[in-house]
Amino acid sequence: MAYKKKTLRRMQPITRRYARIINELNGILRKLGNLTEDIARLEADSRALYKRREYEEGQHHADMQDLE
């Protein structure tokens, strides 16, 4: 849970710095969590493109063998 400014102002200096670091880390973790879905989608798209390229290359080689 994020600390509010009012709460931070009431804290001792060292405790305040520690609480700010916790707030910052929570924000970073939230942003990384939001990226997980995007990364999973990109990974699936990448695999699909790779398999498509393999399939097309296989078709090309089969077509070339038919011509021989």
C-alpha positions as CSV (number, residue, x, y, z in Angstrom):
1,M,0.0,0.0,0.0
2,A,1.3,3.4,-0.9
3,Y,2.1,6.0,1.8
4,K,0.3,9.3,1.4
5,K,2.2,12.6,1.6
6,K,0.6,13.5,4.9
7,T,1.7,10.2,6.4
8,L,5.3,10.6,5.0
9,R,5.6,14.1,6.5
10,R,4.9,12.8,10.0
11,M,7.6,10.1,9.7
12,Q,11.2,10.4,10.9
13,P,13.7,11.2,8.1
14,I,15.2,7.7,7.7
15,T,11.8,6.1,8.0
16,R,10.5,8.5,5.4
17,R,13.3,7.6,2.9
18,Y,12.5,3.9,3.5
19,A,8.8,4.5,2.9
20,R,9.5,6.4,-0.4
21,I,11.7,3.5,-1.6
22,I,8.9,1.1,-0.9
23,N,6.4,3.3,-2.8
24,E,8.8,3.5,-5.8
25,L,9.3,-0.3,-5.8
26,N,5.6,-0.9,-5.6
27,G,5.2,1.4,-8.7
28,I,7.9,-0.5,-10.6
29,L,6.3,-3.9,-9.7
30,R,2.9,-2.6,-10.9
31,K,4.4,-1.5,-14.2
32,L,6.2,-4.8,-14.7
33,G,3.0,-6.6,-14.0
34,N,1.2,-4.6,-16.7
35,L,3.9,-5.5,-19.2
36,T,3.5,-9.3,-18.7
37,E,0.4,-9.5,-20.9
38,D,2.1,-7.5,-23.7
39,I,5.2,-9.7,-23.6
40,A,3.1,-12.9,-23.7
41,R,1.3,-11.5,-26.8
42,L,4.5,-10.5,-28.5
43,E,6.0,-13.9,-27.8
44,A,3.0,-15.7,-29.3
45,D,3.2,-13.5,-32.4
46,S,6.9,-14.1,-32.7
47,R,6.4,-17.9,-32.6
48,A,3.6,-17.7,-35.2
49,L,5.8,-15.7,-37.6
50,Y,8.7,-18.1,-37.1
51,K,6.5,-21.1,-37.9
52,R,5.0,-19.3,-40.9
53,R,8.5,-18.5,-42.2
54,E,9.5,-22.2,-41.7
55,Y,6.4,-23.4,-43.5
56,E,6.9,-21.0,-46.4
57,E,10.6,-22.0,-46.8
58,G,9.5,-25.7,-46.8
59,Q,6.9,-25.0,-49.5
60,H,9.6,-23.1,-51.6
61,H,12.0,-26.1,-51.3
62,A,9.2,-28.5,-52.3
63,D,8.3,-26.4,-55.3
64,M,12.0,-26.2,-56.4
65,Q,12.2,-30.1,-56.2
66,D,9.1,-30.4,-58.4
67,L,10.8,-28.3,-61.1
68,E,13.8,-30.6,-61.2
